[in-house]
Amino acid sequence: MARIDSVKKRLEAWARWSSGQDSGGLGYPRAAAFTRMTPRATDGSYAPVGDAEAMRTQRAVQSLLPRHIDLWHTLQAYYIQGFDVARCARVLRVAESSVKSRLCRADTVLDAWFTDQAEMAERARMNKEP
C-alpha cells in the first residue's frame, strides 16, 4: 500500500509547525527523519504552513483517538518525535513493516476525515446561500 502524497505532505507540514509550537528540549532531533529526505526550496527553507491549516491537521490527527490509537502513536513517534521507521518500530515494539503499514493506514483514515470535513463545509456554505 502506498502513502497518499497529499496527506503525507500535510503531516510533514504539521510536524514542522508542531516543532515550532513548543521548544522541545526533550533531546529529540530538531528535524524529523522525513525532513532530511524532503526537497527544500533553493534557499534551504521549507514552504510555510499556516496556523489554521496546521490546527486542522492537528484535529484530524486527534480524531484518530481512541479508535485508531495505534495509528496515533505511530504518527506521534514518526512525525512529532522525529523517529525513523526503524526507531519507531523499536519504540512501538512492532515490525518495521507494521510501522509502514500504519503510516499508510493513517493516510487513508485522515484522507477520509479531510474529505468529510470538506463536504460538511461545502454543505454548510450551500445552506447559507440565498
Secondary structure, DSSP 8 states (H G I E B T S, - for coil): ----HHHHHHHHHHHHHHHHHS---SS--SS-GGGGTS---TTS------HHHHHHHHHHHHTTTTTTHHHHHHHIIIIIS---HHHHHHHHTS-HHHHHHHHHHHHHHHHHHHHHHHHHHHHHHHHH--
